[in-house]
Amino acid sequence: MPIEGSLTIKDIYQIMVGYQQSQIMYTACSLNVFDVLHKANDGMTSDVLANRIRSEPEAVDRLLNACVGIGLVDVHMDANGIATYSNTTATEMFLTNSSAMSIKTLCLMQGDFYKIWGRLSMAVKDGSCQMPLAIGTGCDMFEKGSGFHASEEKQYSFMQCMHMFSRMDSPHVVEAFDLSEFDTACDLGGNFFQDPLPRVDLFVLSHVIHDWNEEKINLLLSNVYKALRPGGALLLCEKMLQPLKDGPMNTLLFDIGMLLSSEGKERTTDEYRTLLLQNGFTDIQVKQLPEMCFRDVIMARK
Ligand SMILES: C[S@@+](CC[C@H](N)C(=O)[O-])C[C@H]1O[C@@H](n2cnc3c(N)ncnc32)[C@H](O)[C@@H]1O
């Protein structure tokens, strides 16, 4: 008997095998299945697709059927029993190279993440980043030659993914607070731990604090505080964990991702508030963005 509010055995099974659907989508993306289907206006048989992507025909047929089952591909059977496959509207929009709304790059990054996540039990046992053993790079994900910057191609993919998250969130971020009083703003780049920071009215730290440990965060926040003009503000954009750390689900998954690949973590609003207060900031205001956003926004004053 299912207990109200509790997971069913079906739910447990779906969680158990969740990686399988993810791997089907990742494989179809990495073999450019959806881009080839995109170019065939009236759909394509699995044999023709197999030829285009230089893969084994029966295996391609089975991959396509699994994609149909998931809802990534539509199938149509003609009077002779020949099946042709085409992208669903969502696949066209989000998983093809040519769509302005595409998040295919993010899907392709899951190849490395899959290897890294495969070492989660090791990360939990000793609390350490798993990138060296999983993908053979160092643990500073932003260092040249390491992590997401292991090659120019990976760096470009990472930037595209950051851009994708920003594109979705920025209309909400810019409306979270009235910023019209600020004349000069700086979205931090360069080397923010070492370089002198410009004197501005508004600093923006977006998806930056969650990358670092407390020692580095305190260094960065104290430098930002010193560089801010009196009365100026810091806009801190991070998705905040709920007080009990029981959601939002995407942020909990990000937090495990941070454990596996960085020295950072996700935090609650109160944890961000404490970090800001201990570095001199006052008048801390929080704006929660809609759940689908990858950020909430905190404004803190000097
Ligand atoms: C998670 S990304 C967020 C990017 C962007 N702010 C956004 O919201 O999409 C973290 C950014 O911090 C930058 N970064 C890492 N270490 C840095 C450093 N020492 N100095 C300046 N930027 C750094 C990375 O290059 C990367 O662009």
PDBQT file of the ligand as one rigid body, heavy atoms in Angstrom, charges set to zero:
ROOT
HETATM    1  C1  LIG A 401      30.292  29.529 -12.398  1.00  0.00    +0.000 C 
HETATM    2  S1  LIG A 401      31.029  30.720 -13.440  1.00  0.00    +0.000 S 
HETATM    3  C2  LIG A 401      29.848  32.038 -13.440  1.00  0.00    +0.000 C 
HETATM    4  C3  LIG A 401      30.038  32.963 -14.613  1.00  0.00    +0.000 C 
HETATM    5  C4  LIG A 401      29.109  34.191 -14.663  1.00  0.00    +0.000 C 
HETATM    6  N1  LIG A 401      29.394  35.118 -13.582  1.00  0.00    +0.000 N 
HETATM    7  C5  LIG A 401      27.669  33.768 -14.664  1.00  0.00    +0.000 C 
HETATM    8  O1  LIG A 401      26.927  34.067 -13.740  1.00  0.00    +0.000 OA
HETATM    9  O2  LIG A 401      27.270  33.069 -15.619  1.00  0.00    +0.000 OA
HETATM   10  C6  LIG A 401      32.323  31.301 -12.419  1.00  0.00    +0.000 C 
HETATM   11  C7  LIG A 401      33.198  32.319 -13.133  1.00  0.00    +0.000 C 
HETATM   12  O3  LIG A 401      34.251  32.731 -12.259  1.00  0.00    +0.000 OA
HETATM   13  C8  LIG A 401      35.399  32.968 -13.068  1.00  0.00    +0.000 C 
HETATM   14  N2  LIG A 401      36.597  32.889 -12.211  1.00  0.00    +0.000 N 
HETATM   15  C9  LIG A 401      37.081  31.800 -11.569  1.00  0.00    +0.000 A 
HETATM   16  N3  LIG A 401      38.202  32.132 -10.886  1.00  0.00    +0.000 NA
HETATM   17  C10 LIG A 401      38.408  33.447 -11.102  1.00  0.00    +0.000 A 
HETATM   18  C11 LIG A 401      39.399  34.374 -10.655  1.00  0.00    +0.000 A 
HETATM   19  N4  LIG A 401      40.400  34.001  -9.859  1.00  0.00    +0.000 N 
HETATM   20  N5  LIG A 401      39.296  35.658 -11.060  1.00  0.00    +0.000 NA
HETATM   21  C12 LIG A 401      38.261  36.059 -11.880  1.00  0.00    +0.000 A 
HETATM   22  N6  LIG A 401      37.305  35.235 -12.338  1.00  0.00    +0.000 NA
HETATM   23  C13 LIG A 401      37.387  33.931 -11.955  1.00  0.00    +0.000 A 
HETATM   24  C14 LIG A 401      35.349  31.845 -14.083  1.00  0.00    +0.000 C 
HETATM   25  O4  LIG A 401      36.109  32.165 -15.216  1.00  0.00    +0.000 OA
HETATM   26  C15 LIG A 401      33.857  31.778 -14.389  1.00  0.00    +0.000 C 
HETATM   27  O5  LIG A 401      33.542  32.612 -15.461  1.00  0.00    +0.000 OA
ENDROOT
TORSDOF 0
